[in-house]
Structures are given as structure tokens and as C-alpha cells.
Amino acid sequence: MTFSVSYVEFDGGGAACLRLAGELDLGTAPELTAAIDRLTAAGETRVLLDLTDLTFCDSTGMAVFVRGDNQAAADGGWLRLTGANGRVERVLRVTGLADVLRYEPESVDPASRSAS
């Protein structure tokens, strides 16, 4: 399966939203890194990643999430995740990233969560 990352309109919380689909791994992680870098270079400090259509994520993908959050936090913002399911959600929980990145599957509004 291929990987895609696309910018989507999001009306809540003043965040830029990227929708991920397919498999995020060593070969595709640079594409997500580049998309996050473009957003931060454009001044976006709040980034929401919609993982609804992400079917696989390895440790390289998880590292991109952490790097993106660190990058946003350095500018006073954050990176949040939403919509993960199946194996992707399980990996987020097992690794502890669900807590670190304040993942809440039932909420797609990052403003509803504390950004600190």
C-alpha cells in the first residue's frame, strides 16, 4: 500500500490539519517530515494529524510525530493526533505516545485539549 499526506481544511482550534493514509514507515516518513516542515516554515505552530486512514506506522513514523511535536513546541505550539484505529492506535498506546501527544480518539478538536 502507498502512503499519502494531504492538507485538509479544519475549522476548529486554529490548527493546520494533515490527513495521513496508507503505511508510514522508513520509506515514507520523509514525506510526512517534509509536510510538517512546510507547515512550520509557513508559521503554523499547531498541527493536527488525522490518522483515520493510516493502516501502519513503524518506529520511524512515531519518531516523525515526536519530532513534529518538538518542533511545534519550540515555537510555542503543538502537534496532536486524532483518528487512529487498529494497530496504529495500539502502537500509540503501547509506546506511551498516546499520552505524550495527548491523543484522544473521540475528539477531533485539538482546542478541547490542553496545549501545555
ZIVEN-V857047 format. One line per field, one symbol per residue. psi: psi as a letter, one per 20 degrees, with the letter a starting at -180 (. if undefined). burial: + if it has 24 or more other C-alpha atoms within 12 Angstrom, else -. A space follows every 10 residues. Layout:
# ZIVEN-V857047
psi: ???
burial: ???
This chain:
# ZIVEN-V857047
psi: qrqqpqpqpp iqjkqppppq qbpoahhihh gggggggggh hjjpioppoo jgjpiqpahg ghhggggggg gghhjjbrpq qqjqrchggg ggghiihhgg jlpohipjoh iiqpi.
burial: --++++---- --+-++++++ +++++--++- +++-+++-++ ---+++++++ ++++++++-- ++++++++++ ++----++++ +++++--++- -+----++-+ +++++--+++ +-+-+-
